[in-house]
Amino acid sequence: MAPSEMIAIGRITRPHGLKGMVRVMPLTDIPGRFRTLKEVVVEKVDGTIVTLTIESVSGGDSLLKFHGIDSSEQADALRNAFLLVRREDAPPLPEGVFYVFDLIGYDVQTEEGQPIGTLNDVLRYPANDAYVVRLHPGRFKGSSPRPGTGEVLIPAVREFVRIDPEHRKIIVRGIEELLELGSS
């Protein structure tokens, strides 16, 4: 299965102990996600893909032991590898809630249909997420909120944004001062 059909749910950061355990940084908000899996696809830094059987999960979801990985040296060979699952194995979300990886690449526009840019990333903050929008060239006058990047941050809150999954668009409103959009 191609990695493009997979989604990352964690990244191995380093070995833990001497018996092959690894410390994992979860890339999922689903508590206990690794406890629900028997196997996981691992994409190593060099691009090698292997399927490993999960032997045990401890430390919340931060420590994993894989069958056949029995030393710190073997575990270290997995450093910075991504843990992947098939897209269809992602748990369903409630209506109006979206996976970040599904939104990346959406077109961003005003309510009036004026193009702004493309969703490039989502930053997580305690109060709310922020959409990182790569601006279309020539669409922004004044100084960029992220100087030199050609990007703008838009608060990901319902009063400012509406997601249209059918048309792969994010519609923004009420943030004209932030964007200082010029007319085209």
C-alpha positions, 0 to 999 in steps of 0.5 A: 500500500502506498504511503499516500494512502496512509495517515501518520498517527505517531512518530517514534522519537527515540529508544526507551530502555534496553529491551527494544521499547520506543518513545512515541510522539502521538500525532492523533487526538484520539486517546488510547489510539495505539491500544486499539491496534495490533499492527502498524505500518512504519515508514523509516527515515530512509523511506523503507516501509515495514509492518510491525506487530505491537506487543505492548503499549504503556506510559499512556500512549507514549511507549510502544514495544514491537514484536521482534524489536528486542534491543535498544540498537534495534529500537534506535533504527526506528528513530524518527520513523512515522507510524501509519494506518490506512486512511479507511481505518481512521475513526469516523468524526462527528459532523462538522469535525474534520481531520487536518490532513483532509483539509490541507490543500483546500482553497481559501476564499472570502464569502464574496468568492475572492481567492485568498490562498491555499490551506498549507498547515494547521497550528494548534494553540490552547484557545483555538487552532490557526489556519496557515494559508499560503497567499496567492501572489499579489493578493496581499498588500501591506506587511505579512503577519508572517513576514517573508513567508507569503502566509497568513494565519486565520483563526480557525473558529466558526465565526470566521470560517466555514468549511465546504468539503464538497467543493474543497473550500474554506470560506472566511469572513470578518477578517478583512483588516487581517488580510488587507486584500486588494481588489483584482 
